[in-house]
Amino acid sequence: MREWLDDLRTATAFLTRLPMSHPDGARPENFARAQRLFPVIGGLIGTAIGLFCLLLRAVGVPDLAAAALALGGGTLLTGALHEDGLADVADGFGGGRDVAAKLEIMRDSRLGTYGALALLVGFAAKLSALAAIPDGVVMQSLIAAHALGRGVLPWLSISLPNARADGLAANAGRPDGTIAAVAAGAALLIAVLVLPFAGALLAAIAAGAAALLMGLLAKRQIGGLTGDVLGAAEQVAEVAILVLLAARLG
């Protein structure tokens, strides 16, 4: 039980801006193990965003504006962690001439044209999808999208070599197959609990496909994995799931 509580604190501290004390410190091995709870924290993030969106709709805020404000509130909660990864990957993959240049661009904190466009497209897709989802399934859709989007990250971590010797992906430690299986199972269970089975299964397939495509692209572009690639994979999965659910449920 102590390990699970420690992992809960570690996952919460990493995936959100909520202040969390960790008695044993943020050791790399603890972080790798804590990834089994990424879907749980993702589901809670989705719950918070969904509640805010429904509250705004309930007081008369138009669906599109409510979706925009809810998504904005979500980035405050998470610190735009994964959005930052998406922007860095777009800038690096789009602007670098070779692997070294791509990795150097991805380290640069400045936002480039490719990164700005990736953020714009991603936000617009999530915004329009969320606005199209009916009140009765807004929260369920967000819970599933955020849980599944984070549930595929451990599998991606163990499927690719690290693209550089330092950085988040290299320093944080690599989860093992058991951790990845627990995370994937937890994410699927959450999706099945909140969505009709067919919708949950399709959402899980969309998340897996997004992670697979991002992994193949990263392997081709930079030879492996970075923390930014993980963030980009989460965002692509989240967009794919919300668009899919909007098409089915809207």
C-alpha positions in Angstrom: 0.0 0.0 0.0 2.9 2.4 0.8 4.3 1.9 -2.7 0.9 2.7 -4.3 0.5 5.9 -2.2 4.0 7.0 -3.1 3.3 6.3 -6.8 0.1 8.3 -6.5 2.0 11.3 -5.1 4.7 11.0 -7.8 2.2 10.7 -10.7 0.1 13.6 -9.4 3.2 15.8 -8.9 4.4 15.0 -12.4 1.1 15.3 -14.3 -0.4 18.3 -12.5 0.6 21.5 -10.9 -0.9 20.3 -7.6 1.7 20.5 -4.7 2.5 17.0 -3.5 5.0 16.0 -0.9 6.9 12.9 -1.5 8.7 11.5 1.6 11.3 9.5 -0.4 12.0 12.0 -3.0 11.5 11.7 -6.8 13.9 8.8 -7.5 14.0 7.6 -11.1 12.9 4.1 -10.1 9.9 5.5 -8.3 8.9 7.6 -11.3 9.1 4.6 -13.6 6.9 2.5 -11.3 4.5 5.4 -10.8 3.6 5.4 -14.4 1.1 2.5 -13.7 -1.1 5.2 -12.1 -0.9 7.7 -15.0 -4.3 6.7 -16.3 -5.9 7.2 -12.8 -4.5 10.7 -12.6 -5.5 11.3 -16.2 -9.1 10.2 -15.4 -9.2 12.7 -12.5 -7.9 15.5 -14.7 -10.6 14.6 -17.2 -13.2 14.7 -14.4 -12.1 18.2 -13.3 -12.2 19.6 -16.9 -15.6 17.9 -17.5 -17.1 19.3 -14.3 -15.9 22.8 -15.2 -17.3 22.5 -18.8 -20.7 21.3 -17.5 -20.8 24.0 -14.9 -20.2 26.7 -17.6 -22.9 25.2 -19.8 -25.3 25.0 -16.9 -25.1 28.8 -16.3 -25.7 29.5 -20.0 -22.2 29.8 -21.5 -22.4 28.7 -25.2 -21.0 25.3 -25.8 -18.0 26.5 -27.9 -17.0 29.1 -25.3 -17.5 26.6 -22.4 -15.2 24.1 -24.2 -12.5 26.7 -24.7 -12.6 27.9 -21.1 -12.6 24.3 -19.8 -9.7 23.3 -22.0 -7.9 26.4 -20.9 -8.5 25.5 -17.2 -7.2 22.1 -18.0 -3.8 23.5 -19.1 -3.6 25.4 -15.9 -4.1 22.2 -13.9 -1.5 20.3 -15.9 0.9 23.1 -16.6 0.5 22.4 -20.3 3.0 19.6 -19.9 2.0 17.5 -22.9 1.2 20.5 -25.1 4.8 21.7 -24.6 6.0 18.3 -25.8 3.8 18.5 -28.9 5.1 21.9 -29.8 8.7 20.9 -29.3 8.3 17.7 -31.4 6.6 19.7 -34.2 9.4 22.3 -34.3 12.1 19.7 -34.1 10.8 17.3 -36.7 9.6 20.0 -39.0 12.6 22.4 -38.8 15.7 20.2 -38.3 17.8 19.0 -41.2 19.3 16.0 -39.3 19.0 14.2 -36.1 21.3 16.4 -34.1 19.6 19.6 -35.4 16.2 18.1 -34.6 17.2 17.2 -31.0 18.7 20.7 -30.5 15.6 22.4 -31.7 13.5 20.3 -29.4 15.6 21.5 -26.4 15.0 25.1 -27.3 12.2 26.6 -25.2 11.2 29.1 -27.8 8.1 28.4 -29.9 8.5 28.1 -33.6 6.1 28.1 -36.5 5.6 24.4 -36.7 5.0 24.2 -32.9 2.6 27.1 -33.0 0.6 25.4 -35.8 0.6 22.1 -34.0 -0.8 23.7 -30.9 -3.4 25.6 -32.9 -4.6 22.5 -34.8 -4.6 20.4 -31.7 -6.5 22.9 -29.6 -9.0 23.6 -32.4 -9.7 19.9 -32.9 -10.3 19.4 -29.2 -12.3 22.5 -28.9 -14.7 21.7 -31.8 -15.0 18.0 -30.6 -15.8 18.9 -27.0 -18.3 21.5 -28.1 -20.1 18.9 -30.2 -20.3 16.3 -27.4 -23.7 16.3 -25.5 -23.9 17.2 -21.8 -24.7 13.7 -20.8 -21.4 12.3 -22.1 -19.0 15.3 -21.8 -17.4 14.2 -18.5 -17.3 10.5 -19.6 -15.6 11.4 -22.9 -13.0 13.6 -21.2 -12.2 10.9 -18.5 -11.7 8.3 -21.2 -9.6 10.6 -23.4 -7.3 11.7 -20.6 -7.0 8.2 -19.0 -6.3 6.4 -22.3 -4.0 9.2 -23.6 -1.7 8.6 -20.6 -2.2 4.9 -20.4 -0.3 4.2 -23.6 2.8 6.2 -22.6 4.5 3.3 -20.6 4.1 1.0 -23.6 5.7 3.7 -25.8 8.5 4.1 -23.3 9.5 0.4 -23.4 9.1 0.1 -27.2 11.7 2.6 -28.2 15.4 3.3 -27.3 16.2 6.7 -25.9 17.1 9.2 -28.6 19.7 11.0 -26.3 21.6 10.0 -23.2 20.2 12.7 -21.0 16.8 14.4 -20.7 13.5 13.4 -19.1 13.0 10.0 -20.9 16.6 8.9 -20.1 16.8 10.2 -16.5 13.4 9.1 -15.3 14.0 5.4 -15.7 12.2 2.9 -18.0 9.0 1.1 -16.8 9.0 -2.7 -17.3 6.4 -4.7 -19.1 4.3 -5.3 -16.0 4.0 -1.6 -15.3 3.0 -0.9 -18.9 0.4 -3.7 -18.7 -1.1 -2.4 -15.5 -1.3 1.1 -17.0 -2.9 -0.1 -20.2 -5.3 -2.3 -18.3 -6.3 0.5 -15.9 -6.8 2.9 -18.8 -9.0 0.4 -20.6 -11.0 -0.3 -17.5 -11.6 3.3 -16.8 -12.8 3.8 -20.4 -15.1 0.8 -20.2 -16.6 2.0 -16.9 -17.5 5.4 -18.3 -18.4 4.7 -21.9 -20.4 2.1 -23.8 -18.2 -0.9 -24.5 -18.0 -0.3 -28.3 -17.1 3.3 -27.8 -14.5 2.4 -25.1 -12.9 -0.2 -27.4 -12.7 2.2 -30.3 -11.2 4.9 -28.1 -8.6 2.5 -26.9 -7.7 1.5 -30.4 -7.4 5.2 -31.3 -5.1 5.8 -28.4 -3.0 2.8 -29.3 -2.8 3.8 -33.0 -1.8 7.3 -32.0 1.1 6.0 -29.8 2.2 3.6 -32.5 2.3 6.3 -35.2 4.1 8.7 -33.0 6.6 6.0 -32.1 7.3 5.1 -35.7 7.7 8.8 -36.6 10.1 9.4 -33.7 12.1 6.3 -34.6 12.4 7.6 -38.2 13.1 11.3 -37.3 15.4 11.0 -34.2 16.1 7.4 -33.7 14.1 6.9 -30.5 12.3 8.4 -27.6 12.4 11.7 -25.7 10.1 13.2 -23.1 8.7 15.5 -25.7 7.7 12.5 -27.9 5.7 11.1 -25.0 4.0 14.4 -24.5 3.2 14.6 -28.2 1.8 11.1 -28.2 -0.5 11.9 -25.4 -1.8 14.9 -27.2 -2.3 13.1 -30.5 -4.2 10.3 -28.6 -6.4 12.8 -26.8 -7.3 14.6 -30.0 -8.0 11.3 -31.8 -10.3 10.0 -29.0 -12.3 13.3 -28.6 -12.8 13.6 -32.3 -13.9 10.0 -32.5 -16.3 10.3 -29.6 -17.7 13.5 -31.0 -18.4 11.8 -34.3 -20.1 8.9 -32.5 -21.9 10.7 -29.7 -22.5 14.2 -31.0 
